[in-house]
Amino acid sequence: QVQLVESGGGLVQAGGSLRLSCVVSGRTFRNYAMAWFRQAPGKEREFVAAFRRSGGTTYYGGSVQGRFTISTDNAKTTVYLQMNSLKPEDTAVYYCAAGSSLSRSRNDYDYWGQGTQVTVSS
């Protein structure tokens, strides 16, 4: 079993920055794919970013490319999402996810955190 706990959400003005954290614990494999998704009210859960903590390809959703960065710490127990140049349309609940396949599809991730709210005011 894998446990994921997100934090770092909050209210920020448009153009500002936030950094989300996802602490990974339990039965974790260094080669697991880690991802961030987000879900706005009334909308489908949307892919944001994904990578493997062991290295390799990183994927970003088209709407966040160039503004958001996914990373991990040296111990590889925390996954971050640095969000810059935030826009009101980035407002959503952000979820951390883990799975064996590196994918943009939410169906490929087996473990999910509880989510953290990000609100961007105009």
C-alpha angles and dihedrals in degrees: 000000000000125000121204124188120185127200140160102075123134147121119310135166121249110277092030131114138238133180119213122202130204117192111207120205142153124044098002130168119205090223095055114122112244122202145174122220130176136205126199121197111285093006137104120261106271130210114243109168142334141184143145117261088222089064138255132102122011122202129203133188114249095245094056102036110128094014105060128053128194117206145150136222125251092263089049091224096115129052119202135201112201108198119194133175090023119200131200088250089063088070108121146106107281120214131196116215138184132199145147095253123066101226146141091228120097088213091070094061119087103184128052137182124227094257135242125235120240118188121184116194123207 
